[in-house]
Amino acid sequence: MRYSKLWKDVSEKKSSAFSPIHGITHWKRVFENGLIIAKETGANLDIVELFALFHDSCRLNDDDDHKHGKRAASWVASMKSNLPELSEDLFQFLLEAIRDHTIVKKTDNMHIAACWDADRLDLGRVHIIPREEYMNTDIGRLLARRKQRAEKIFCNY
């Protein structure tokens, strides 16, 4: 991780980091998925890492917290000067990815797509098999297909 100090700071400040469903373990898996996707798509690694860290950081609970993305994007925007420097365009992509990750399904923006696919590929933690039709990238669709096949094999035993 490039921003290990930031990961430490956020995990110490946000109680959501301790969630067994949406906490730091999930954030790290999203980052790992994002690295795989970014390698294939050319998505910006800073956006992928910052999205993984912040996207669920402002959850109030593990249930239906529909405004957590909007809260997280506002929080990130408020501390822009303390974050790694991104161009204005990339910073806006980061905010959009965080804000809309649970409410918008599709995007043509490769940076946002990498973030959303990375998050959706970790749905297995809540017993949901990622579906390729909800992925935005070719690699996301391939990885979702693999998870679907693995689940079918597992369920046949």
Backbone bond lengths (Angstrom), bond angles and torsions (degrees), N, CA, C in turn:
res aa  C-N    CA-C-N  psi(-1)  N-CA   C-N-CA  omega(-1)  CA-C   N-CA-C  phi
1 M - - - 1.455 - - 1.525 109.34 -
2 R 1.271 113.48 132.87 1.464 119.24 -178.34 1.532 111.85 -76.32
3 Y 1.317 116.37 -31.37 1.458 120.71 -173.88 1.527 111.62 -112.95
4 S 1.321 116.68 51.83 1.470 120.52 -174.78 1.524 112.45 -60.75
5 K 1.321 118.96 -35.99 1.465 120.31 178.12 1.531 110.47 -64.95
6 L 1.299 116.87 -40.55 1.463 121.00 178.37 1.541 110.19 -64.86
7 W 1.323 117.27 -41.04 1.470 120.82 176.35 1.525 109.98 -58.44
8 K 1.319 115.63 -44.85 1.465 120.47 -179.63 1.528 110.21 -62.84
9 D 1.324 117.04 -46.56 1.468 121.40 -179.21 1.524 111.69 -60.74
10 V 1.319 117.17 -47.71 1.466 120.61 -178.06 1.524 110.43 -65.38
11 S 1.334 116.71 -43.22 1.465 118.66 -178.59 1.523 112.15 -66.50
12 E 1.318 117.43 -24.62 1.468 120.56 176.36 1.526 112.34 -82.26
13 K 1.331 117.18 -28.05 1.468 121.32 -177.08 1.524 113.66 -88.16
14 K 1.304 117.21 -28.23 1.458 120.98 -171.37 1.525 111.28 -108.79
15 S 1.299 116.19 120.16 1.467 120.14 178.82 1.525 111.27 -64.42
16 S 1.324 117.21 -23.23 1.464 120.42 178.46 1.526 111.97 -61.64
17 A 1.322 117.55 -20.30 1.464 121.23 179.28 1.527 111.43 -61.39
18 F 1.331 117.07 -24.74 1.462 121.28 -176.62 1.520 113.26 -90.53
19 S 1.320 117.37 -0.86 1.458 120.60 179.13 1.525 110.13 -64.96
20 P 1.339 117.33 132.63 1.458 118.87 176.82 1.532 112.98 -71.86
21 I 1.338 117.09 -14.43 1.459 121.18 -177.75 1.529 111.90 -104.40
22 H 1.324 117.05 -46.86 1.466 121.26 -174.56 1.521 113.08 -115.46
23 G 1.320 118.17 16.29 1.463 121.78 -175.22 1.512 115.03 -89.86
24 I 1.306 114.12 -159.32 1.469 121.21 -170.20 1.531 113.28 -62.41
25 T 1.325 117.75 -30.59 1.468 119.15 176.56 1.527 109.87 -63.06
26 H 1.327 115.96 -42.81 1.467 120.81 175.71 1.522 110.42 -64.75
27 W 1.313 117.51 -44.49 1.465 120.86 -179.19 1.526 110.20 -56.54
28 K 1.334 116.41 -41.87 1.468 120.04 -178.86 1.532 111.45 -68.52
29 R 1.319 117.44 -37.31 1.476 119.28 177.15 1.526 110.14 -66.65
30 V 1.318 117.15 -38.86 1.470 120.39 176.52 1.533 109.50 -60.95
31 F 1.311 116.90 -41.69 1.460 120.62 177.86 1.527 110.73 -62.29
32 E 1.335 117.33 -45.23 1.469 120.44 178.67 1.526 111.44 -61.49
33 N 1.329 116.68 -44.65 1.467 120.09 176.40 1.522 110.27 -61.04
34 G 1.324 115.77 -42.50 1.455 120.78 -179.03 1.514 113.17 -62.08
35 L 1.323 116.89 -36.57 1.468 120.29 177.80 1.529 110.87 -63.25
36 I 1.315 116.57 -41.64 1.467 121.02 178.40 1.528 109.72 -62.87
37 I 1.323 115.71 -46.44 1.466 120.31 -178.16 1.524 111.02 -66.60
38 A 1.323 116.70 -44.10 1.470 120.50 -178.85 1.526 111.50 -62.40
39 K 1.315 116.29 -36.82 1.470 120.03 178.85 1.529 110.64 -60.19
40 E 1.312 116.30 -36.99 1.469 121.04 -178.62 1.529 113.13 -83.50
41 T 1.323 116.91 -30.88 1.469 119.84 -172.31 1.522 114.27 -102.97
42 G 1.324 116.78 -19.32 1.459 119.65 -175.04 1.515 113.25 84.90
43 A 1.327 117.25 11.89 1.467 120.29 177.82 1.525 109.95 -62.21
44 N 1.294 116.02 151.12 1.459 123.07 -178.11 1.526 110.65 -67.81
45 L 1.322 116.49 124.12 1.469 121.52 -177.33 1.522 113.15 -67.31
46 D 1.317 117.28 -31.74 1.471 119.89 177.50 1.529 110.42 -64.14
47 I 1.331 116.39 -44.47 1.463 119.92 178.49 1.525 110.32 -62.77
48 V 1.318 116.22 -43.91 1.472 120.47 -179.53 1.532 110.15 -59.47
49 E 1.317 117.28 -47.16 1.466 119.92 -178.61 1.522 112.02 -67.93
50 L 1.314 117.00 -44.51 1.468 119.79 -179.01 1.525 111.24 -66.65
51 F 1.325 116.85 -37.62 1.463 119.72 174.99 1.526 110.11 -60.57
52 A 1.322 117.02 -48.90 1.465 120.98 -178.40 1.523 110.51 -55.68
53 L 1.300 116.35 -42.55 1.465 121.40 -178.75 1.519 112.54 -68.86
54 F 1.313 117.78 -43.23 1.468 120.71 -169.46 1.528 116.39 -97.80
55 H 1.329 119.19 -20.37 1.466 119.81 -166.68 1.525 114.01 -58.80
56 D 1.319 119.36 -35.55 1.471 121.65 178.96 1.527 112.24 -112.94
57 S 1.304 117.36 12.39 1.470 121.27 -174.33 1.523 113.92 -68.52
58 C 1.306 118.03 -20.54 1.469 120.73 -177.44 1.524 112.74 -109.15
59 R 1.304 116.49 22.37 1.473 119.94 175.87 1.521 108.69 -67.77
60 L 1.322 115.44 142.05 1.457 121.36 175.31 1.521 110.94 -93.19
61 N 1.336 115.85 -21.53 1.463 121.32 179.83 1.527 108.72 -160.58
62 D 1.326 115.21 176.81 1.461 119.99 179.80 1.519 112.72 -95.04
63 D 1.313 116.79 5.53 1.457 120.97 -179.64 1.529 109.74 -96.68
64 D 1.301 116.03 -138.49 1.463 121.28 -178.05 1.523 110.76 -83.49
65 D 1.292 115.92 91.08 1.461 122.45 177.63 1.528 106.60 -114.91
66 H 1.320 115.40 77.01 1.467 121.50 -170.55 1.529 114.60 -66.16
67 K 1.302 118.06 -17.52 1.471 119.73 -176.97 1.527 112.74 -102.16
68 H 1.336 117.48 9.14 1.465 118.33 -176.38 1.527 112.51 -65.12
69 G 1.310 117.75 -35.09 1.463 120.23 178.21 1.519 111.87 -66.18
70 K 1.322 115.59 -42.16 1.471 119.92 178.49 1.533 110.64 -64.73
71 R 1.336 117.10 -41.59 1.473 120.54 177.92 1.527 110.80 -63.28
72 A 1.332 115.88 -43.44 1.464 119.61 -179.13 1.527 110.95 -64.59
73 A 1.326 117.33 -42.48 1.471 120.13 179.04 1.523 110.50 -63.23
74 S 1.315 117.56 -40.25 1.478 120.71 177.75 1.524 110.56 -63.83
75 W 1.327 116.24 -42.36 1.462 119.95 179.17 1.527 110.83 -62.46
76 V 1.332 116.73 -46.02 1.465 121.17 179.15 1.532 109.96 -61.80
77 A 1.328 117.53 -43.59 1.470 120.57 178.95 1.518 110.99 -60.51
78 S 1.326 117.02 -37.52 1.467 120.70 -177.62 1.527 112.65 -69.89
79 M 1.300 117.78 -20.77 1.467 119.43 -179.47 1.523 112.72 -115.11
80 K 1.311 115.50 27.31 1.469 121.58 -178.32 1.526 112.17 -51.42
81 S 1.309 117.65 -41.51 1.464 120.42 -176.28 1.528 112.45 -68.26
82 N 1.321 117.74 -18.23 1.468 121.45 179.44 1.523 112.90 -97.93
83 L 1.324 116.66 3.11 1.458 121.39 -177.47 1.525 110.20 -103.27
84 P 1.329 115.92 164.16 1.467 118.85 175.18 1.530 109.72 -55.59
85 E 1.314 115.10 142.23 1.464 119.28 -176.65 1.524 110.93 -72.36
86 L 1.322 114.92 124.27 1.455 123.16 173.99 1.519 107.39 -121.64
87 S 1.325 116.80 153.80 1.462 118.62 172.58 1.527 107.57 -60.83
88 E 1.299 117.02 160.95 1.470 119.99 -179.83 1.523 111.58 -59.78
89 D 1.336 116.51 -41.04 1.470 119.59 178.26 1.525 111.17 -60.54
90 L 1.330 117.08 -48.44 1.464 120.19 -179.32 1.524 111.58 -63.96
91 F 1.326 116.99 -38.20 1.468 119.71 178.18 1.527 110.18 -63.69
92 Q 1.307 117.47 -40.76 1.467 120.52 177.99 1.535 111.06 -65.99
93 F 1.333 117.26 -36.72 1.475 120.20 175.59 1.524 110.26 -62.71
94 L 1.333 116.50 -42.00 1.468 120.88 177.98 1.525 110.51 -59.98
95 L 1.314 116.62 -47.56 1.464 120.24 -179.73 1.526 111.47 -61.67
96 E 1.329 116.24 -42.18 1.463 119.94 179.05 1.529 111.06 -64.50
97 A 1.323 116.45 -42.36 1.467 120.40 179.63 1.521 110.38 -60.54
98 I 1.307 116.94 -45.01 1.468 121.28 179.80 1.525 110.46 -66.97
99 R 1.311 116.46 -50.32 1.474 121.58 -174.85 1.530 112.21 -60.30
100 D 1.326 116.50 -42.36 1.468 120.73 -169.57 1.524 114.96 -104.05
101 H 1.321 118.93 9.13 1.467 119.62 -170.16 1.526 114.59 -63.58
102 T 1.302 118.85 -20.54 1.471 118.96 177.61 1.529 112.96 -110.15
103 I 1.328 117.23 -6.82 1.468 118.29 -174.08 1.523 113.95 -112.71
104 V 1.332 117.94 -16.49 1.462 121.33 178.44 1.520 106.96 -117.85
105 K 1.308 116.58 137.74 1.471 120.24 -175.27 1.525 113.92 -95.41
106 K 1.311 117.75 -37.35 1.466 120.17 -171.66 1.522 111.99 -126.06
107 T 1.324 114.76 148.10 1.456 122.21 175.32 1.519 109.28 -151.50
108 D 1.316 116.35 151.32 1.460 121.95 173.95 1.527 111.41 -96.69
109 N 1.336 116.86 -4.78 1.458 121.20 -178.56 1.535 108.98 -81.09
110 M 1.332 117.26 117.58 1.461 120.32 -173.66 1.522 113.12 -63.14
111 H 1.318 118.06 -30.96 1.467 121.05 -179.34 1.535 110.18 -70.38
112 I 1.306 115.78 -46.32 1.468 121.25 178.95 1.527 109.62 -67.78
113 A 1.322 116.66 -42.03 1.467 121.55 179.76 1.523 110.82 -58.09
114 A 1.319 117.20 -43.65 1.468 120.67 179.44 1.525 110.92 -60.55
115 C 1.311 116.50 -41.06 1.464 121.02 179.86 1.525 110.96 -65.07
116 W 1.302 116.62 -50.06 1.462 120.34 -176.63 1.529 111.51 -65.08
117 D 1.321 116.93 -41.49 1.463 119.27 178.56 1.529 110.21 -65.32
118 A 1.317 117.59 -40.35 1.467 121.19 179.32 1.521 110.99 -59.55
119 D 1.315 116.66 -40.59 1.465 121.10 178.67 1.522 110.63 -69.13
120 R 1.310 117.02 -47.20 1.472 121.11 -177.35 1.527 112.46 -65.49
121 L 1.314 116.76 -28.24 1.464 119.17 178.52 1.528 112.24 -69.41
122 D 1.312 117.67 -11.46 1.468 121.02 177.95 1.530 112.26 -101.72
123 L 1.301 117.64 18.35 1.468 120.18 179.09 1.530 113.16 -67.56
124 G 1.306 117.13 -17.25 1.455 120.24 178.26 1.522 112.62 -57.06
125 R 1.316 117.62 -25.02 1.467 121.32 179.68 1.525 111.60 -63.07
126 V 1.345 117.25 -22.18 1.468 121.36 177.34 1.535 110.06 -115.34
127 H 1.326 114.94 26.07 1.469 122.69 174.18 1.530 113.22 63.04
128 I 1.323 115.85 34.07 1.461 121.62 173.62 1.518 106.79 -117.64
129 I 1.305 115.86 126.22 1.461 120.34 178.42 1.528 108.10 -82.88
130 P 1.339 116.98 124.46 1.467 119.00 178.43 1.522 110.76 -58.14
131 R 1.306 115.97 138.01 1.466 120.85 -179.62 1.512 109.48 -110.50
132 E 1.322 114.69 135.91 1.460 119.06 -174.29 1.523 113.60 -63.14
133 E 1.313 117.83 -27.99 1.468 118.95 -179.53 1.530 112.52 -68.45
134 Y 1.328 117.39 -14.66 1.464 120.52 176.87 1.524 112.71 -96.08
135 M 1.316 116.42 2.22 1.459 120.62 179.29 1.525 109.82 -91.56
136 N 1.308 114.42 151.23 1.462 121.03 -177.34 1.522 113.40 -103.36
137 T 1.322 117.63 -14.82 1.469 121.10 -175.63 1.518 109.83 -120.08
138 D 1.329 115.60 157.53 1.466 120.00 176.54 1.525 110.75 -61.20
139 I 1.332 116.86 -43.61 1.460 119.82 -179.29 1.536 110.38 -67.65
140 G 1.301 117.65 -35.27 1.461 120.51 175.87 1.517 111.19 -62.86
141 R 1.328 116.29 -42.45 1.475 120.31 177.90 1.531 110.69 -64.28
142 L 1.320 116.96 -41.96 1.461 120.82 179.10 1.535 110.42 -62.34
143 L 1.306 117.37 -46.57 1.465 120.88 -179.40 1.536 111.11 -65.45
144 A 1.315 117.15 -37.57 1.472 120.26 176.83 1.525 110.28 -65.02
145 R 1.334 117.01 -42.47 1.474 120.46 177.44 1.522 110.86 -59.13
146 R 1.317 116.01 -42.77 1.472 119.97 179.05 1.525 110.93 -61.94
147 K 1.327 117.05 -41.68 1.466 120.51 178.77 1.530 110.57 -66.17
148 Q 1.337 116.84 -37.90 1.466 120.27 178.07 1.524 110.52 -64.32
149 R 1.345 116.68 -44.25 1.466 120.45 178.80 1.519 111.14 -63.10
150 A 1.315 116.73 -43.47 1.467 120.82 179.60 1.527 110.33 -61.31
151 E 1.305 116.96 -39.68 1.468 120.85 179.53 1.522 110.36 -66.19
152 K 1.334 117.81 -40.31 1.467 120.65 178.66 1.520 110.79 -63.52
153 I 1.325 116.64 -41.74 1.463 120.49 178.80 1.522 109.12 -64.11
154 F 1.325 116.40 -46.61 1.462 121.25 -179.10 1.519 111.45 -61.38
155 C 1.304 117.33 -41.26 1.476 121.06 -177.39 1.521 112.40 -71.78
156 N 1.314 118.09 -20.07 1.467 121.18 179.60 1.520 112.25 -79.48
157 Y 1.314 118.28 -6.57 1.473 120.95 178.52 1.492 111.49 -92.65
